């Protein structure tokens, strides 16, 4: 069965797809593949994975070139415990939609579940080659190493994430986290501040900077809200 983290990330992807399908439908798009995909996403969200798989299969029949549909079916196979089938679907998904970083992540999770961490790592690294300017692809590799307690490798890949996409608040935040763990406090605070600069509404990051920064170098109090 898929892990809670994988399920949560997958649901985020499905919600985004559902919103896209609704927008297309509102615009008068009558593509039956989109309708079946939307039905599948709704069933997946309700926990009816068998129904979701059937709907995604219908979507694939009607549009076999859409990588997202194979990704969605792969998630249902993964949720149903059909790991090899899920891997096959994710392979097709990344072939048709190489920028779908979640497909590399889920495929790697399947290989890890099968007890093949080397293959899992190879898949994640392939994702960075297909997405050299996408921070999430590099963060996925870093999280793999972090789960294996390899802080040095995780830090290296998070540095690559920041280099790949310097405007990613997530990349700076995760890099800061590992820097703080490895004793590089000042550099960690620097990247926390950069993350907050890029995405100002991050209460946890603001609190961390206030706690970690030396006296006289902390964040100013929040600006009072006026109507």
N, C-alpha and C positions, 0 to 999 in steps of 0.2 A: 504493500500500500504506500501511497505517496506520503512524505513527511508533512507535518503541519506547516512548516515553512514553505515547502514547495507548493502545497495546496493554496496557501495564502497568496503567494506570488502569482500563481496561475489564475486565481480568481481575479486579481487586479487586471491581468491581461484580458480575461474574459469580459470584465466590466467595460474596459475600453472598447473592445470589439462590439459589445452590445450597444454602446452609445453610438458607434459608427454605423451599425446596422440600422438603428432607429433613425439616424439622420438621413441615411440613404432612402429609407422607406418614406420618410416625410417629404423627401424631394421627388417622390413619384417613381422611385426605382422598384421594378417588379422582378428583379433577378431572383429566381427560385432558390439559387444556391445561397444567397444572402438570407432568405427567409428560413431555410433549413439550418443554417449556421446559427441564426438567432434563437431558433427553437432549441438547438443543442446547448447553447450557452445558458439559456434559462433552466433547462433540465439539469445541467451540471451544477448550477448555483443552488438548485433544490436538492442536490445529492442523488439524483436519479441518473447514475452514470450509464446504465444500459440504454436508457432512452436517449441520453445525450450522444452516445456513440452512434446509435442508429441514425440520428439526425445529421451528425457530422459526415457519416458515410454517404448520405444522400447529397449533401453539399458537395462532397468530393466528386461524386458521379457527374454532377452538373457543371463543376468547374475544377477539373483535375490539375490545373496549373496554379491554384492558390495555396501557397505554402502554409498560410495561417490555418486552413482547414485541417491539414495533416497534423499540425501542431495541436489543435484542439482535440482531434481524435486521439492523438498520443497521450494527452492528459487524461482522457477517460480510460484508456488502456492502463495507464500507470495507476490510476485510482482503483481500477479493478484488479490490480496485481498482475496484469499481463505485461511483464517487463520487456520481454523480447519484442513483442508487438509495438510497445511504446517506443522502443529504441528505433525500430524500423520507420515508424511515422516521423520521429524527430529527424532522422537522417534525410527523409524526403523534404521535410519542412526547411531545413537549413540549405538544402540544394536549391529549392525554389525561392526561398526568402532568406538569403544569407545574413541579412541585418536583424533577424529575429533572435536577439541574444538569449531570450528566455528558453528557446529551443535547445541551445547548446547547454544551458544550465540544467534543464530537465533531463536531457540525455546523459549528461555526466552523473546526475543523481541516480539514474537507472544503473549505470555501470558500477557506481559505488555500492549500490544495493546488491549487485551480482558479485561483489567482492573483487572488482577489477579497478583499483584506484589509478593504475597507470593509464588505462584507457580513458577513464574519467578526466584525468588531467590533460591528456592529448586532445580530447574534445573541447575542453575549455580554452586551451591555447589556440586551437583552430578558430575558435570564435573571435579571438583577438586579431587574428590575421584577416578575417573577413570584416572586422569592424575596428580598424586601427585608430579611429577617432571617437570611439564610443566608450566612455568611462565604465559603463556597466559590464562590458565584456572583460575588462581587466580586473574589476572588482570581484567578478565571479571566480577568477583564478585565485585572487588573494584570499577569498573566503574559504576556498578549498584548502589552502595551506594553513590558514588560521585554525580550521577544524582539526588539522593534524598537528597542531601546536608548533608549527614551523614559523615563528615570528619573523625571522630574517627573510624568508621567501615571501611571506605575506606583505612585509613592508616594501620589498622591491616591487611587487606587482601593484601596490597602491600608489607608489611613486610614479609608475608607468600610467596608472589611471589618471592622475593629475596632469601628467605630461600630454596624454592623449586628448583630454578635454579639460583645459584649465578653467572653464566656466561651469563646471559641474559642482554644485554645492555638496552632493553626496560624496564625490571623490575626495574633496578637501576634508570633509567631516570624518570619513573612514580613515584617511591617512593620518589625521590628527589623533585619532583613537589609538592607532598602533604606535605612533611616535610617543605618546604619553606612556604606553605600556613598556616601551623600551628605554624610558628615562630621558627622552628628548623633550623636556617640558616647554622650553621657549619656542621651539619649532612647532610643537603641537599646538600651542596657543595661537601662533601665527596662522596656521591652517584653519583653526576654528574660527578665527576672525574673518578669514577669507570666505569661508562657507557662509557665515552670517552676512557678510557684505553682499554675496550673490543671492541669498535667500533670507531676508531680514526676519521673517516670522519663523523662528526656530527656538522656542522657549528653553529646550534642554541645552542647546548650544550656548545660549545667552547665560544660563545658570552656570554652565561649566566654566565659561570664561570668567565670570564674576568670582567663582570659587578659586580658580587657578591663578589668575593674574595677580601680580604683586600689588601692594597698596599704592594708590595713586595712578595705577594703570588699568583700572577696572572700567567696565562699561558704565556710561551715565544712566541714571534711572529712566525708565520708560517715559516718553512724552505723554502728558495727560491728554485724554481724549475729550474733544469738545464737540458739541452738536452744532 
